[in-house]
Amino acid sequence: MLPEVSKEVAREVFIALVNPENVRTSWREMIEQNRTLYTSLEEVAIRAAAKEYMNGEMFLRGAMCVWEALRVQDEVDDMNDKWGV
């Protein structure tokens, strides 16, 4: 089951993803952790960009925000479980 992303996590992730280096790091992590998802997203973005480049860019930015928010929330939930929060 996917974690429910808190407002705090979503806000911090979206702020962090303004930095291009954070975006590159997150994409690298996705490639390492879930190559199938990365490849699928890339294929959809390529098709979207065929009509208009910005469509592909917007799709990838949205996908990255969702991936990163779920990844971070999962880490937060794991830490909270370990520390009894």
N, C-alpha and C positions, 0 to 999 in steps of 0.2 A: 504494500500500500504506500502511496506517495505521502510524504509529510505535508501537513498544513503549514503553509508559509506565513509566519507572523508579519505584522506590519513593520516591525523593527528590522527584521531580516531583509524584507523586500526593499525598504528604504535604503539600508546600507549597501545592498548589492547594486541597486540602480545608481547610487552615487559613485560606487567604486568602478562601475563599468563605463563611466565617462572617460576614464584613463585608458588610452589605447593599449598600454602594456598589460593592464589587468585583463583586457579582452583577449589578447594573444595568449596569456597564461591560461585563461579558462578554456580556450579552444584547444590548446595543447593537452590539457587535462582530459577534455572530452575525447580527444583522439586516442589517448592512452587508456582511458577507462571504459569507453563505449564507442569503439570505432564504427560499429554498425549504425548507431544513431547519428554519428557525425556524417557518415557517407549518405545516409538518407536525407538529412537536412541539406547537405550540399547539393544533392540532386534536385530537390524541390527549389532551392534558391536559384540554381542555374536555369531551370524552366521559367521561374518567375522573372528572372532578369532578361530572358529572351524577349519579353514584351517591353519591358522598361527596366533599365539597370537598377533604378531606385527600389523597385519592387523586391528584387533579390536582396538588396542591402537591408531593407526594412524587415524582411522575413528573418534574415540571419540575426539581426539585432534583437528581435523579439524572442527568437529561439534561444539565444544566448542568455537573455535575462531570465527566462524560465528555467533553463538548465542550471544556471548559477544559483538562483534562489532556492531551488530544490536541493542542490548539493550542499549549500551552506546550512539550510535548515536541518538537513539530515545530520550534519556534523554537530550543530547546536543541540539537537535532540539526543544524540549519542552522549555528548558531554553531560547534559542534564541528567540522563539516566545513570551515568557512572558516578556523578557527584550527588545524586539524590535530590535534585532541584525539582 
